[in-house]
Amino acid sequence: QSKPLYDPESQACVVNCGTGYYSNRETNRCSRCNTNCVVCSGLLRCELCRQDTPHFSYVVQSDGSCRAMESTLLGKYYWWCVSSGIFLATLVCIGLTLLC
């Protein structure tokens, strides 16, 4: 059975580390994951980045880090814009057909 780890967040010994921390067996404590990482198995082994925000998307990189990429309005709503354009073009075509 594994030894309890010191959790600096709760300042107590725990069996499992909380979100944003990993079990550091070398120091017998919960250590913080890398920047923007929520679930990791080591400092440079991120498995899940933090949730996307309206301004940034977070992607796990091959080196085990999380990369924050700035979201553009067009990039975020690309397919919504395309479908709206197709819908409007269809309405214009129908309107022109009815006029003739």
C-alpha positions as CSV (number, residue, x, y, z in Angstrom):
1,Q,0.0,0.0,0.0
2,S,1.3,3.5,-0.9
3,K,2.4,6.0,1.8
4,P,0.3,9.1,2.3
5,L,1.5,12.3,0.6
6,Y,1.6,15.8,2.1
7,D,-0.9,18.1,0.3
8,P,0.2,21.7,0.5
9,E,-3.2,22.9,-0.5
10,S,-5.0,21.3,2.4
11,Q,-1.9,21.1,4.6
12,A,-2.6,17.5,5.5
13,C,-1.6,14.0,4.4
14,V,-3.7,12.5,1.6
15,V,-3.8,9.3,-0.4
16,N,-4.6,11.0,-3.7
17,C,-3.6,14.5,-4.8
18,G,-6.1,17.0,-5.9
19,T,-6.7,18.6,-9.3
20,G,-3.6,20.4,-10.6
21,Y,-1.2,18.2,-8.5
22,Y,0.6,14.9,-9.0
23,S,1.9,12.3,-6.6
24,N,5.6,13.1,-6.2
25,R,7.0,9.9,-4.6
26,E,10.6,11.4,-4.4
27,T,9.5,14.1,-2.0
28,N,6.4,12.3,-0.6
29,R,4.2,15.3,-1.3
30,C,1.7,16.5,-3.9
31,S,3.5,18.7,-6.4
32,R,1.9,21.3,-8.7
33,C,1.4,20.4,-12.3
34,N,2.9,22.5,-15.0
35,T,1.2,25.8,-16.1
36,N,-2.4,25.4,-17.5
37,C,-2.3,21.7,-16.7
38,V,-5.2,20.2,-14.7
39,V,-4.3,16.4,-14.7
40,C,-0.7,15.2,-14.9
41,S,1.5,12.3,-13.9
42,G,4.6,14.4,-13.5
43,L,5.8,18.0,-13.9
44,L,6.4,17.5,-17.6
45,R,3.7,14.9,-18.2
46,C,0.4,16.7,-18.7
47,E,-2.6,14.6,-19.6
48,L,-5.3,17.2,-19.6
49,C,-5.1,21.0,-20.0
50,R,-7.4,23.5,-18.3
51,Q,-10.8,24.2,-19.9
52,D,-10.9,26.5,-22.8
53,T,-12.0,30.1,-22.2
54,P,-13.6,32.6,-24.6
55,H,-10.1,34.0,-25.3
56,F,-7.8,31.0,-25.2
57,S,-7.7,27.3,-26.2
58,Y,-5.4,25.0,-24.3
59,V,-3.7,22.0,-26.1
60,V,-1.4,19.3,-24.7
61,Q,1.9,19.4,-26.5
62,S,4.2,16.5,-27.3
63,D,6.7,17.7,-24.7
64,G,4.1,17.3,-21.9
65,S,3.2,21.0,-21.5
66,C,0.0,22.8,-22.2
67,R,0.0,25.5,-24.9
68,A,-2.4,28.4,-24.6
69,M,-3.5,29.5,-28.1
70,E,-5.4,32.8,-28.5
71,S,-8.9,32.2,-29.9
72,T,-10.1,34.5,-32.7
73,L,-13.8,35.2,-33.1
74,L,-13.8,33.8,-36.7
75,G,-11.8,30.7,-35.6
76,K,-14.2,30.0,-32.7
77,Y,-17.4,30.5,-34.8
78,Y,-16.1,29.5,-38.2
79,W,-18.8,26.8,-39.0
80,W,-21.5,29.0,-37.6
81,C,-20.4,31.8,-40.0
82,V,-20.2,29.4,-43.0
83,S,-23.7,28.0,-42.3
84,S,-25.1,31.5,-41.8
85,G,-23.6,32.5,-45.2
86,I,-25.0,29.5,-47.0
87,F,-28.4,30.2,-45.4
88,L,-28.4,33.9,-46.4
89,A,-27.2,33.0,-50.0
90,T,-30.1,30.5,-50.2
91,L,-32.6,33.1,-49.1
92,V,-31.3,35.6,-51.7
93,C,-31.6,33.0,-54.4
94,I,-35.1,32.1,-53.4
95,G,-36.0,35.8,-53.2
96,L,-34.6,36.5,-56.7
97,T,-36.4,33.4,-58.1
98,L,-39.7,34.7,-56.7
99,L,-39.1,38.2,-58.3
100,C,-38.7,36.8,-61.8
